[in-house]
Each structure stands twice: as C-alpha cells, then as structure tokens.
Amino acid sequence: AESSWAVNRTDAQQLYFLLQRSLSEGAVSGLRTTCFHLYRDHIVDSKKFKEAETQYKALTKSLEKLNTGLLLASRDQVKEDQVKEIPSLLAKVVANLKQLRQTAQAAT
C-alpha cells in the first residue's frame, strides 16, 4: 500500500482500510483478548506476571498507534511521510508480540 500511495492513492486507501478493518474486526482483533488471557491466566510467578503485564500494555499501545495510522491513511488524512511510518508501526507490534510470547513461554 505504501508504494501505491504516490501512484494511486485510492487503491492505497482501500488497502489501508482493509488492514485497519482486520485489526478492529477480523481475526487479528482477538489478539488483545488472547494476549490478555495469556498473561492473566497462565503466568503465576509475580515477577513474570508484572513483566508480562508491562509488555501487554506496550503491545496494546503499539496496536492502537498502528490502528490509528491505518485509519488515518485509509481516510487520506496523513502526509506522505506519515504513510512511510506505518511499516515501522507494524514492526513494533510484531516485536512487542514476540516479547510477550517469550515471557509467557519462559514463565510456563
């Protein structure tokens, strides 16, 4: 979608809308709930629990930033340099998710 932005903004907007919609309504929307239950229900060590809780909050914050960026891009309410930030926002979500998963695996 980023590469389409300069060429065909309408197509890029549609792609960003589909991505944003999958975060809010699709299969990815259950990610928050799954991660919440992962650390709440399965981590019993208090130190690991606090670490996982902090990582969960970082994950949800990065998901919100990504969601906002995608929504604004789908509405053509961003500048071109802001569109280029979307891949790094996605990379941050992935990194936070991996970190939470590693903490959960180490605690079980």
N, C-alpha and C positions, 0 to 999 in steps of 0.2 A: 504494500500500500504506500509505503514511503516513497518508493521510486516512481509511483504513478502520480504523486501529488503535483509535480510541476507539469506533467503532460496532460493528465485528465483528472481533474480534481473531483468530479462527480463520482467516478469509479473508485477513487481513493476514499472518498467519504463513505461510500457504501461498504467498502471493506472494513474501514474502522468501525462503522456501525455494527457490522456482523461480529467483529471481535468484542466490542463492548457489550453487545447483547449476550454473547456466550458467557461473559463474566457475570452478568447480572441474572440471566435466566437459564442458561444452558447447563451443560454438565459441569462446567467449571464453577458454577455458582455454589455448589455443595462443598467446595474446597474449604471455605471458612468453617463450616459446621464440622466437617470431618477432622480438620486440624484441631479445632476446639476440643472435640471429644477425645482426640488422640492424647493430648497432654492432660486433660482433666480426668479422664477415666483410667488411663494406663500408666501414668507416672506417679509413683508413690513416694519416692525419695524427695524430701522437701527442697533440697538444694537444686536437684534436677528439675523439679516442678517449677521453681521460681525462674530458672533459666529458660525453660520451655515457654513459660507464660510471657516472658520478655520477648522471646523470639516470635511467639504467636502475635503479639501486638505489633512487632515490626513487620510481620507478614501482612497483617490486615491493613496497616498503614500504606505499605507499598502497593497492595491491591487497590486501595482507594485512589492513590495517585495515578495508577495505570488506568483505572476505570474512568477517572475524570479526564485524563489526557485523551483517551479514545473517544469519549463522548464529545468533547470539545472539537476534536478533529472531524468527527462524523458530522458535526454541525457547521464546519468551516469557520470556527471561532478561534483558530490558532494561527500563529505566524509560521512560516516555513521552518524556521529554526526550532520551534517548539515541536513540530512534527518529527524532527530528527531525534528528539529526546525519547520518543515512545519505545524504540528498541532497548534503550538502557533501562527504562522503567520496567519492561518485561524481564530483562536480565536480573534486575533487583528482586523481583517477585520470585523468580526461579531460585536465586541464591538463598533467599530467606526460607523458601520451602525446603530446600536441601538441608539447610542448617537445622531447621526444626525436626526434620526426619532423622537426622543423625543424632540429635539429642534424645529423641524418643527411642531410637534403636539402642543407644547406649544405656538408657535407663531401664530397659526391659530385659 
